[in-house]
């Protein structure tokens, strides 16, 4: 968890080379934007990608009940336990829940599904209104969680009022809404 929190406080973002790539992931929707994440401006953490059907509507649609996907291709190893703990904390903050309050089951289901991952691995979190949330690692389904009316709120982790990284949120949304490559 300390590693995940430390990353949140010192990430620098740059344009990833070769924007909007063809590696779609679990959902067949367009890449709207991508960013390369770096620690201290030197060490590459990974590449974040946002996928939506209607990229110019990113700010409106990102927390709506529409198909969407957030992907993170890792450039270093992360503990599944740390990622799960960070997901729980960020969801509680964005939902205004106390640390002792449990997350709604449709959100906890996915937040608990992370496993250890290493450099080159790719997490995909996808949402389909009729199916709910899914977590994939390198294209392999780790967990599918039914939509109980709150599943789209999982994206608060990256796009809520108190996101994982405010600058990452803002740049992904800004680039998604801008005409031209991601």
FITOR-265703 format. One record per atom (N, C-alpha, C): x, z, y. Coordinates in pm, whole numbers, plus 50000, padded with zeros to 5 digits. Each point is the difference from the previous one (the first is absolute). Layout:
BEGIN
XZY
...
//
This chain:
BEGIN
500835000049880
499175000050120
500875000050124
501085007849999
500875000450118
500534986150033
500354992449896
500494986450021
498944991550066
498775000849952
498914991950057
499735003950145
500005013050029
499775004650137
501164995950090
501225001049953
501164995950079
499924985350036
499534991949907
499874985750026
498984997450109
498935007649999
498954998250100
500555002450140
500885009650015
500485003650132
501104991050053
500644991849916
501134992250051
499994985449957
498834994249978
499914985949963
500134990950121
500734989449981
500074989350099
499464987649932
499354991650074
499334988449943
500554987350060
500164990149916
500444986950046
499154989549931
500084988050049
499304989149934
500724997049869
499264999249894
500594996749871
500324985249998
501134996449938
500344985949994
498964992349921
499744987850041
499074991349928
498605005949998
499395002050114
498695006250010
498984993949905
498915007049980
498844995949920
500384991949877
500455007049899
500434993549877
498824997249908
500254992349897
498934995749911
499715010149889
500775010849987
499775009649893
498805008850034
498834995549962
498745005850044
499755013949945
500325002949877
499705013049943
498634999849933
499435011649977
498765000949924
498804992750061
499864999850131
498884993150062
500454986450051
499134990349986
500314986550046
499504998250143
500645007450093
499674999150142
501314998150077
499934994750121
501234996650073
500805012150048
501314997950007
500895009650065
499794998250149
499615010750068
499784999350145
501265003450077
500785009449949
501225004050068
500905007549904
501275000750036
500965007849923
501105005150092
500575011249959
501075006450076
501045005349904
501244999250041
501065006449925
500195013950058
500035010149912
500165013850043
501455004349979
500585006350101
501385004749993
500095014450048
500935007649941
500305013650043
501194999350094
499865006050116
501105000250096
500444986250044
499184990049977
500354986550039
501024993549908
500465007349898
501064994749913
499584998049856
499365010049940
499734999749858
498594995249972
499904989349924
498714993949970
499225008749902
498775003250036
499115008049915
499094990849918
499564989250062
499134990849930
499284990850096
499054992549947
499214990750080
498525003149981
499315002150111
498565002849999
499254987250033
498884997749930
499174988250023
498545004150008
499284993250089
498565001950017
499304987049963
498965001149918
499224988549955
498535002150037
499404990050062
498575000150033
499504985649997
498714998249978
499424986550005
500024994150140
499765008350100
499874995250138
501035007450087
501224995050001
501115006750068
499745003150148
499414990950078
499765003250141
499075012050022
499265003949897
499115011650010
500635012649940
501315000449988
500685010949931
499615013850052
500005002150131
499685013450053
498575004249968
499104990549993
498615002949968
499825002149850
500624991349920
499774999949856
500845009749919
501115004850053
500925007749918
499375012649942
499095006350071
499355012149947
498554997449962
499584987450001
498634996349962
499934997649849
498814998449951
499794997649858
500104984949971
501244994950011
500314986049972
501214999549907
500184989149924
501184998949915
501285000950084
500975007649949
501275001750070
501065005049904
501244998850044
501125004649918
501155004050091
500685010749961
501245004250065
501055000449890
501154993850025
501074999649901
501285005450060
500765006549915
501315004950040
500994996549890
500914991050034
501084996349910
501175009250034
500435007949903
501005010450024
501434994649995
500825005250088
501424996749999
500825011949948
499305011049965
500655011949945
499005007349911
500475009849929
499145007649908
499165010450072
498795002249947
499115010550048
499385007149882
499825012950013
499345008149899
498494998150011
499344998049888
498554999149999
499365012650053
500585011449967
499485012850048
500065000850153
501114995550058
500145000150146
498984990750066
499814988149942
499044990550056
498575005349990
499675006349888
498665005849985
499785011350099
500995008650015
499875011250094
499844994950143
500774989850037
499894994250134
498624993650020
499484993149897
498674993850009
498935010750023
500075010949924
499035010950018
500075005650142
501225002750049
500175005850133
499474990850109
500344987249993
499574990450102
498494997949997
499404999749883
498554998749992
499315012450056
500495011849965
499405012350054
500075000050153
501154996450054
500174999650147
499014990450065
499884988149945
499144989850058
498525002749977
499665007849901
498615003649973
499655013650059
500945006150071
499825013350060
499635010649896
500674999549884
499805010149896
501145010250007
499725012349969
501065010149994
500864997349877
501185006049999
500934998049888
499405004949869
499115009850007
499415005749878
498774992249951
499444991350085
498824992449959
500414988349909
499254998149892
500324988649913
499574986850065
500724989649964
499604986750044
498754995649924
499184991450060
498904994149924
500584992949876
499305000849889
500504995049872
500444985350006
499264991550072
500374985850004
501354997850068
500435009350084
501314999050066
501075007249919
499695011849948
500965007549919
500394992249875
499054992649946
500254992049881
501234991150017
500084993150112
501134991050023
501235007550050
499795010150085
501125007750054
500805006649888
499375003149888
500665006449887
500664990149905
499864987250024
500424989849903
501434994950015
500705003850106
501364994850021
500955005049892
500914991449961
501065003549906
501344996650064
501075005049942
501334997150053
500234985050005
500644995650107
500284985750017
501384998450062
500644988949972
501354997750048
500134987850087
501224997550043
500294988450085
499524987349931
499314991650077
499474987549948
498595001149947
499515012249979
498625001949955
499044997950116
498774996549966
499014997350102
498685007049966
499555008350091
498685006249991
499004991350076
498834997849941
498904993250066
498785009149992
499445003450115
498745007450006
498964990150048
498994997649917
498984990250036
498625006549997
499114994050077
498635004950009
499044988249997
499035000849911
498884990649995
498735008450006
499114997450096
498805008350015
499215002049871
499874989649920
499215001049877
500755006749885
501315001750011
500795005949891
500705013050038
500335001850125
500725011950042
501484997350021
500805010349978
501444999550023
500764997149872
501184993950018
500894997949887
501445001750047
500825005549914
501435001550026
500764992449892
500854990850044
500834992249909
501475003050029
500804999849898
501455000650016
500564987749930
500654991450078
500574987649948
498954991549926
498784999750056
498934992049942
499265006649886
500465011649954
499355007049889
499055010650058
498754999649953
499015009750047
500385014049954
500155009250096
500255014149968
498695007849996
499094996850095
498755007650009
498974992150079
498755000749954
498864994550074
499055011550024
499525001250123
499115011050038
498734994250060
498875004449950
498714994850045
499765003050147
499234991450062
499635001850140
498805009350006
500225011950055
498905009650015
499635001350147
500144988950073
499635000150141
501115004050094
501145004249948
501125004150085
501304992749969
500024991849898
501244994249951
500774992450107
499304993050091
500714992350104
500805009250091
499665012950003
500715009650085
501425002849950
500334995449880
501375001849950
501014993550095
499584989650069
500894992850091
500295007850128
499355011650016
500365009050110
501465004449990
500545000349879
501405003849981
500914991750091
499754987150008
500864991150079
499394995750132
498655000750011
499334994350116
499065009650072
500025012749967
499155009950065
500585004650133
499345009850061
500485005650128
501325007449983
500245005449881
501255007049970
500654993549878
500504987950016
500504992349886
501395004549954
500414994549888
501355002049947
501034997450108
499834989050072
500924996750111
499224991950102
499835005850117
499184994050106
500524986150040
501294998650015
500544987150043
499804989249892
500155004049872
499744990549893
498554995350005
499065009550016
498584996650009
499764990150114
500525003450117
499744991750117
500594986049986
501214998949950
500644986949985
499334991549892
499625006249888
499314992249896
498684994550053
499255008450072
498724995350054
500194989750110
500955002450089
500274990650110
500424986449946
500894999949903
500464987349944
498914993149919
499125007649939
498904994149925
499054992650093
499785005850118
499064994250096
500584988450079
501314998850000
500674989450078
499984987049922
499784989150070
500094987149931
501444997349962
500184992949892
501344996549954
500405008649883
501244998249949
500455007149880
500125014950024
499645007949889
499985014349989
500995007550070
//
